[in-house]
Amino acid sequence: MEKLSIIKIGGNIIEDETSLNAFLKLFSNLEGHKILVHGGGKRATHIASKLGIKSKMINGRRITDAETLEVITMVYGGLVNKNVVAKLQALQVDAIGLTGADINSIKSDKRPVKDIDFGFVGDVKKVASNSIDKLIQADFTPVFCAITHDGNGQLLNTNADTIASTIGVGMSDIYETSIYYCFELNGVLQDFSDKNSVIKNINTNSYKELLDAKIITDGMIPKIDNCFDALNNGVQKVHIGNTAMLTKENDNFTTITL
Protein backbone atom coordinates (compact mmCIF):
# COMPACT_ATOMS: atom_id res chain seq x y z
CA MET A 1 0.00 0.00 0.00
CA GLU A 2 1.39 3.42 -0.98
CA LYS A 3 1.86 6.10 1.66
CA LEU A 4 -0.04 9.39 1.87
CA SER A 5 0.85 12.34 4.13
CA ILE A 6 -1.86 14.78 5.17
CA ILE A 7 -0.53 18.02 6.63
CA LYS A 8 -2.71 20.58 8.36
CA ILE A 9 -1.38 24.08 9.05
CA GLY A 10 -2.82 26.63 11.45
CA GLY A 11 -3.51 30.33 11.23
CA ASN A 12 -0.27 31.51 12.79
CA ILE A 13 1.74 29.93 9.97
CA ILE A 14 -0.60 31.39 7.35
CA GLU A 15 -0.44 34.86 8.90
CA ASP A 16 3.35 35.08 8.87
CA GLU A 17 4.81 35.26 5.36
CA THR A 18 8.24 34.04 6.44
CA SER A 19 6.80 31.07 8.35
CA LEU A 20 4.48 30.20 5.47
CA ASN A 21 7.28 30.30 2.90
CA ALA A 22 9.51 28.14 5.11
CA PHE A 23 6.71 25.62 5.66
CA LEU A 24 5.83 25.39 1.97
CA LYS A 25 9.48 24.74 1.16
CA LEU A 26 9.45 21.81 3.62
CA PHE A 27 6.12 20.63 2.22
CA SER A 28 7.44 20.75 -1.34
CA ASN A 29 10.38 18.53 -0.35
CA LEU A 30 8.16 15.86 1.22
CA GLU A 31 8.46 12.63 -0.71
CA GLY A 32 5.44 10.69 -1.91
CA HIS A 33 1.76 11.58 -2.16
CA LYS A 34 0.54 14.45 0.01
CA ILE A 35 -2.47 16.64 0.80
CA LEU A 36 -2.42 20.05 2.48
CA VAL A 37 -5.29 21.31 4.67
CA HIS A 38 -5.43 24.90 5.93
CA GLY A 39 -7.69 27.23 7.85
CA GLY A 40 -7.36 30.99 7.94
CA GLY A 41 -9.48 32.17 10.84
CA LYS A 42 -7.20 35.02 11.91
CA ARG A 43 -7.09 36.41 8.38
CA ALA A 44 -10.89 36.11 8.12
CA THR A 45 -11.36 37.94 11.43
CA HIS A 46 -9.03 40.74 10.28
CA ILE A 47 -10.76 41.22 6.93
CA ALA A 48 -14.23 40.98 8.47
CA SER A 49 -13.23 43.78 10.84
CA LYS A 50 -12.07 45.94 7.91
CA LEU A 51 -15.47 45.35 6.30
CA GLY A 52 -17.26 46.37 9.50
CA ILE A 53 -18.41 42.82 10.28
CA LYS A 54 -17.92 41.83 13.90
CA SER A 55 -16.70 38.26 14.46
CA LYS A 56 -18.69 36.36 17.08
CA MET A 57 -16.94 33.65 19.10
CA ILE A 58 -18.30 31.35 21.81
CA ASN A 59 -15.84 29.12 23.72
CA GLY A 60 -13.25 29.79 21.04
CA ARG A 61 -15.56 28.66 18.23
CA ARG A 62 -16.73 31.00 15.48
CA ILE A 63 -20.43 31.72 14.98
CA THR A 64 -20.89 31.65 11.20
CA ASP A 65 -23.85 33.80 10.18
CA ALA A 66 -24.59 34.56 6.51
CA GLU A 67 -22.30 37.62 6.41
CA THR A 68 -19.45 35.77 8.08
CA LEU A 69 -19.83 32.85 5.68
CA GLU A 70 -19.35 35.24 2.76
CA VAL A 71 -16.10 36.53 4.30
CA ILE A 72 -14.88 33.02 5.11
CA THR A 73 -15.58 31.85 1.57
CA MET A 74 -13.66 34.81 0.13
CA VAL A 75 -10.73 34.46 2.54
CA TYR A 76 -10.36 30.68 2.92
CA GLY A 77 -11.37 29.62 -0.58
CA GLY A 78 -9.94 32.64 -2.37
CA LEU A 79 -7.23 34.76 -0.78
CA VAL A 80 -5.50 32.16 1.41
CA ASN A 81 -6.03 29.09 -0.75
CA LYS A 82 -4.90 30.65 -4.01
CA ASN A 83 -1.93 32.34 -2.36
CA VAL A 84 -0.78 28.95 -1.03
CA VAL A 85 -1.37 27.27 -4.41
CA ALA A 86 0.59 29.97 -6.27
CA LYS A 87 3.52 29.64 -3.85
CA LEU A 88 3.52 25.87 -4.29
CA GLN A 89 3.56 26.21 -8.06
CA ALA A 90 6.67 28.37 -7.67
CA LEU A 91 8.21 25.42 -5.77
CA GLN A 92 7.35 23.03 -8.62
CA VAL A 93 4.45 21.41 -6.75
CA ASP A 94 1.47 21.04 -9.09
CA ALA A 95 -1.13 22.03 -6.52
CA ILE A 96 -4.89 22.31 -6.97
CA GLY A 97 -6.92 24.39 -4.51
CA LEU A 98 -10.21 22.93 -3.31
CA THR A 99 -13.20 23.38 -1.06
CA GLY A 100 -15.25 20.37 -0.09
CA ALA A 101 -17.74 21.36 -2.78
CA ASP A 102 -15.19 20.82 -5.57
CA ILE A 103 -15.57 17.37 -7.16
CA ASN A 104 -18.11 16.74 -4.35
CA SER A 105 -15.09 15.86 -2.20
CA ILE A 106 -16.37 16.58 1.33
CA LYS A 107 -20.06 16.66 2.25
CA SER A 108 -21.24 17.87 5.65
CA ASP A 109 -24.42 18.28 7.62
CA LYS A 110 -25.21 21.69 9.05
CA ARG A 111 -24.57 21.43 12.77
CA PRO A 112 -27.88 21.04 14.61
CA VAL A 113 -28.84 23.71 17.12
CA LYS A 114 -28.56 22.50 20.70
CA ASP A 115 -27.44 24.97 23.36
CA ILE A 116 -25.72 27.20 20.76
CA ASP A 117 -26.63 28.05 17.18
CA PHE A 118 -23.28 28.01 15.37
CA GLY A 119 -24.91 29.05 12.09
CA PHE A 120 -23.48 27.77 8.82
CA VAL A 121 -21.05 25.31 10.38
CA GLY A 122 -20.61 21.82 8.96
CA ASP A 123 -19.97 18.46 10.58
CA VAL A 124 -18.31 16.18 8.03
CA LYS A 125 -20.51 13.35 6.80
CA LYS A 126 -18.67 11.87 3.81
CA VAL A 127 -15.30 12.13 2.05
CA ALA A 128 -15.19 11.16 -1.63
CA SER A 129 -11.88 9.33 -1.37
CA ASN A 130 -11.99 7.91 -4.91
CA SER A 131 -12.48 11.38 -6.42
CA ILE A 132 -9.60 12.81 -4.38
CA ASP A 133 -7.46 9.84 -5.38
CA LYS A 134 -8.04 10.62 -9.07
CA LEU A 135 -6.31 13.97 -8.49
CA ILE A 136 -3.45 12.32 -6.63
CA GLN A 137 -3.00 9.68 -9.31
CA ALA A 138 -2.90 12.48 -11.91
CA ASP A 139 0.09 13.89 -9.95
CA PHE A 140 -1.82 16.84 -8.50
CA THR A 141 -1.39 17.87 -4.86
CA PRO A 142 -4.78 18.79 -3.32
CA VAL A 143 -4.86 21.88 -1.10
CA PHE A 144 -8.10 21.96 0.91
CA CYS A 145 -9.44 25.01 2.70
CA ALA A 146 -11.82 24.71 5.66
CA ILE A 147 -15.06 24.85 3.68
CA THR A 148 -17.39 21.94 2.88
CA HIS A 149 -20.93 21.73 1.44
CA ASP A 150 -24.21 19.99 2.19
CA GLY A 151 -24.96 18.67 -1.30
CA ASN A 152 -27.86 21.09 -1.69
CA GLY A 153 -25.90 24.18 -2.69
CA GLN A 154 -25.01 25.39 0.80
CA LEU A 155 -21.37 26.02 1.74
CA LEU A 156 -20.42 25.36 5.36
CA ASN A 157 -17.56 26.57 7.55
CA THR A 158 -15.83 23.43 8.86
CA ASN A 159 -13.07 22.85 11.39
CA ALA A 160 -9.77 22.31 9.53
CA ASP A 161 -8.48 19.76 12.07
CA THR A 162 -11.63 17.71 11.48
CA ILE A 163 -11.22 17.99 7.72
CA ALA A 164 -7.65 16.68 8.01
CA SER A 165 -8.70 13.73 10.18
CA THR A 166 -11.73 12.79 8.07
CA ILE A 167 -9.74 12.99 4.83
CA GLY A 168 -7.16 10.75 6.52
CA VAL A 169 -9.85 8.25 7.47
CA GLY A 170 -11.43 8.36 4.01
CA MET A 171 -8.10 7.85 2.22
CA SER A 172 -6.96 5.05 4.55
CA ASP A 173 -8.85 2.50 2.45
CA ILE A 174 -6.50 3.36 -0.42
CA TYR A 175 -3.27 4.49 1.27
CA GLU A 176 -1.27 4.06 4.43
CA THR A 177 -2.11 7.50 5.81
CA SER A 178 -0.25 9.72 8.26
CA ILE A 179 -1.53 13.06 9.57
CA TYR A 180 0.70 15.92 10.69
CA TYR A 181 -0.90 18.77 12.64
CA CYS A 182 1.55 21.67 12.28
CA PHE A 183 1.32 24.69 14.55
CA GLU A 184 3.66 27.12 16.27
CA LEU A 185 4.65 24.92 19.25
CA ASN A 186 7.08 21.98 19.23
CA GLY A 187 4.28 19.63 20.26
CA VAL A 188 1.95 19.02 23.20
CA LEU A 189 3.75 20.48 26.21
CA GLN A 190 4.07 19.14 29.75
CA ASP A 191 4.65 22.70 30.96
CA PHE A 192 3.32 25.50 28.78
CA SER A 193 5.95 27.91 30.13
CA ASP A 194 8.70 25.55 28.90
CA LYS A 195 8.49 25.33 25.11
CA ASN A 196 10.90 22.36 25.10
CA SER A 197 8.85 20.19 27.50
CA VAL A 198 7.36 18.17 24.64
CA ILE A 199 5.39 15.04 25.53
CA LYS A 200 6.80 12.65 22.92
CA ASN A 201 3.96 10.12 23.05
CA ILE A 202 0.34 10.29 24.15
CA ASN A 203 -1.89 7.21 24.19
CA THR A 204 -5.44 6.71 25.42
CA ASN A 205 -4.33 5.97 29.00
CA SER A 206 -1.84 8.82 29.35
CA TYR A 207 -4.33 11.19 27.70
CA LYS A 208 -6.83 10.61 30.52
CA GLU A 209 -4.10 11.31 33.07
CA LEU A 210 -3.07 14.52 31.27
CA LEU A 211 -6.70 15.66 31.17
CA ASP A 212 -7.20 14.93 34.88
CA ALA A 213 -4.01 16.87 35.68
CA LYS A 214 -5.24 19.74 33.47
CA ILE A 215 -1.99 19.63 31.48
CA ILE A 216 -4.08 19.32 28.32
CA THR A 217 -6.87 21.90 28.23
CA ASP A 218 -8.97 24.16 26.00
CA GLY A 219 -8.35 24.00 22.25
CA MET A 220 -5.88 21.13 22.46
CA ILE A 221 -8.65 18.76 23.61
CA PRO A 222 -10.69 18.71 20.36
CA LYS A 223 -7.43 18.50 18.38
CA ILE A 224 -6.32 15.35 20.22
CA ASP A 225 -9.85 13.92 20.14
CA ASN A 226 -9.64 14.25 16.35
CA CYS A 227 -6.33 12.39 16.44
CA PHE A 228 -7.78 9.43 18.33
CA ASP A 229 -10.85 9.38 16.10
CA ALA A 230 -8.58 9.15 13.05
CA LEU A 231 -6.47 6.35 14.57
CA ASN A 232 -9.57 4.39 15.53
CA ASN A 233 -10.82 4.57 11.95
CA GLY A 234 -7.88 3.46 9.85
CA VAL A 235 -5.23 6.21 9.95
CA GLN A 236 -1.79 4.74 10.64
CA LYS A 237 0.07 7.62 12.32
CA VAL A 238 -0.77 11.03 13.79
CA HIS A 239 1.77 13.67 14.88
CA ILE A 240 1.49 17.15 16.44
CA GLY A 241 4.31 19.69 16.36
CA ASN A 242 5.89 22.56 14.50
CA THR A 243 6.83 22.42 10.84
CA ALA A 244 10.29 21.02 11.62
CA MET A 245 8.70 17.61 12.23
CA LEU A 246 8.41 17.30 8.45
CA THR A 247 12.19 16.92 8.28
CA LYS A 248 13.89 13.58 8.88
CA GLU A 249 16.40 15.14 11.29
CA ASN A 250 13.80 16.30 13.84
CA ASP A 251 12.19 13.98 16.40
CA ASN A 252 11.03 16.59 18.91
CA PHE A 253 7.26 16.39 18.44
CA THR A 254 4.24 14.54 19.83
CA THR A 255 3.04 11.26 18.39
CA ILE A 256 -0.49 10.10 19.25
CA THR A 257 -1.07 6.35 19.56
CA LEU A 258 -3.91 4.16 20.77
Protein Blocks (a to p, Z undefined) as FASTA:
>chain_A
ZZdddddddfklmmpmklmmmmmmmmmmpgcjdddddehlmmmmmmmmmnopacddeehi
acddfklmmmmmmmmmmmmmmmmmmmmmmnopacddddfklgolaccdddddfkbcgbja
dddfbdcfklmmmmmmnopacdddfbdcehnopacdddfklmmmmmmmmmmmmmccdddd
ddfbfbdcfblklmklccfbacfklmmmmmmnomagcjlmmmmmmmmmmmmnopabdcdd
dfklmpmkbccdcdddZZ
